[in-house]
Amino acid sequence: MPPRTPKACRKRGCRSTTTDPSGYCENHKSEGWKQYKPGQSRHQRGYGTKWEVIRARILRRDKGLCQSCLKQGRAVEASCVDHIIAKAQSGTDEDSNLQSLCWPCHAAKTARERTR
């Protein structure tokens, strides 16, 4: 098998390259997990009982369908409720900032937001 092509480190501002599958250079290998707030429960991260009530309401409002897939003319069952404007970018839990998404659409949207 040929060696991996070196790519830029995923850490913003880093000029190093890496062949590691994580996408981070040796200096930043653990950076990808720092945003997950280790040691905190879902309640401490803001996704407790109150969130479960909001989540159920949004899934009902959107009739259990992925809003992203619906825009493309496909009816796919939603399994996640997503913040349109992420909480990290000062988004809120208001109904107007929430949408139902299927897992693949949610994962893709989250990945796009992390690269910004």
RACORFEN-V530803 format. One record per pair of residues at least 12 apart in sequence whose C-alpha atoms are under 10 Angstrom apart, sorted by the first residue. I is the first residue (numbers start at 1). GAP is how many residues later the second one is. D is the distance in Angstrom with one decimal. If there is no record, write none. Layout:
BEGIN
{{I,GAP,D} {I,GAP,D}}
END
This chain:
BEGIN
{{3,16,8.5} {4,14,9.0} {4,15,5.7} {4,16,8.3} {4,17,9.0} {5,12,9.5} {5,13,8.3} {5,14,6.3} {5,15,9.7} {6,12,5.1} {6,13,4.8} {6,14,8.4} {6,17,9.4} {6,19,10.0} {7,12,6.4} {7,13,8.8} {7,14,9.9} {7,16,7.4} {7,17,9.0} {7,18,9.3} {8,15,7.6} {8,16,8.0} {8,17,8.2} {9,13,9.2} {9,14,5.7} {9,15,4.7} {9,16,5.4} {9,17,9.2} {9,18,9.5} {9,19,8.0} {9,20,9.2} {10,12,8.6} {10,13,5.6} {10,14,5.4} {10,15,8.0} {10,18,8.5} {10,19,9.5} {10,21,9.0} {10,22,8.7} {10,105,8.3} {11,12,8.6} {11,13,6.6} {11,14,8.3} {11,16,9.6} {11,17,6.8} {11,18,9.1} {11,20,7.4} {11,21,8.5} {11,104,9.5} {12,103,8.8} {12,104,9.3} {14,13,9.4} {14,14,8.8} {16,12,9.8} {32,82,9.9} {35,79,9.9} {51,30,9.8} {51,42,8.4} {52,29,10.0} {54,27,9.0} {54,39,8.1} {54,40,8.9} {54,41,8.0} {54,44,9.3} {55,24,9.9} {55,25,8.1} {55,26,6.0} {55,27,9.0} {55,38,9.8} {55,40,9.5} {55,43,8.8} {55,44,9.3} {55,45,8.6} {56,24,10.0} {56,25,8.8} {57,24,9.9} {57,38,8.8} {58,22,9.7} {58,23,7.1} {58,24,9.6} {58,37,7.1} {58,38,9.6} {58,40,7.1} {58,41,6.8} {58,42,6.7} {59,18,9.8} {59,19,7.5} {59,20,8.3} {59,21,8.2} {59,22,7.1} {59,39,9.7} {59,40,8.0} {59,41,5.9} {59,42,9.0} {60,40,9.2} {61,34,9.5} {61,38,9.2} {61,39,8.9} {62,16,8.8} {62,19,10.0} {62,37,7.5} {62,38,6.4} {62,39,9.5} {63,14,8.9} {63,15,8.8} {63,37,8.9} {64,12,8.5} {64,13,5.8} {64,14,5.3} {64,15,7.7} {64,16,9.4} {64,17,9.9} {64,36,7.1} {64,37,8.7} {64,38,9.3} {65,12,4.7} {65,13,4.8} {65,14,8.4} {65,15,9.9} {65,34,9.6} {65,35,6.6} {65,36,7.1} {65,37,7.7} {66,12,4.5} {66,13,7.9} {66,14,8.5} {66,15,9.2} {66,33,8.0} {66,34,5.3} {66,35,4.1} {66,36,5.2} {66,37,9.0} {66,38,10.0} {66,39,8.1} {66,40,9.3} {67,32,6.7} {67,33,5.9} {67,34,5.9} {67,35,8.4} {67,38,9.2} {68,31,8.8} {68,32,8.3} {68,33,6.6} {68,34,8.3} {68,37,6.9} {68,38,9.1} {68,41,9.9} {69,32,8.0} {69,33,8.1} {69,36,7.8} {70,31,9.6} {76,25,8.7} {76,26,6.9} {77,23,9.0} {77,24,8.0} {77,25,6.2} {77,26,9.3} {78,21,9.5} {78,22,5.7} {78,23,4.8} {78,24,4.1} {78,25,7.3} {78,26,9.8} {78,27,9.3} {78,28,9.5} {79,21,7.2} {79,22,6.3} {79,23,5.1} {79,24,6.1} {79,25,9.7} {79,27,9.1} {80,19,8.3} {80,20,5.7} {80,21,5.2} {80,22,6.0} {80,23,6.4} {80,24,9.8} {80,25,9.3} {80,26,7.0} {80,27,9.8} {81,17,6.5} {81,18,5.6} {81,19,4.5} {81,20,6.0} {81,21,8.6} {81,22,9.5} {81,25,8.3} {82,15,8.3} {82,16,5.5} {82,17,5.3} {82,18,6.2} {82,19,6.7} {82,20,9.6} {82,23,9.8} {82,24,6.9} {82,27,9.1} {82,28,9.1} {83,12,9.2} {83,13,9.2} {83,14,5.6} {83,15,4.7} {83,16,6.6} {83,17,9.1} {83,23,9.8} {83,27,9.8} {84,12,8.5} {84,13,5.2} {84,14,5.7} {84,15,6.7} {84,16,9.8} {84,25,9.3} {85,12,6.4} {85,13,8.3} {85,28,9.5} {86,12,9.5} {86,24,8.9} {86,27,8.2} {89,24,9.8}}
END
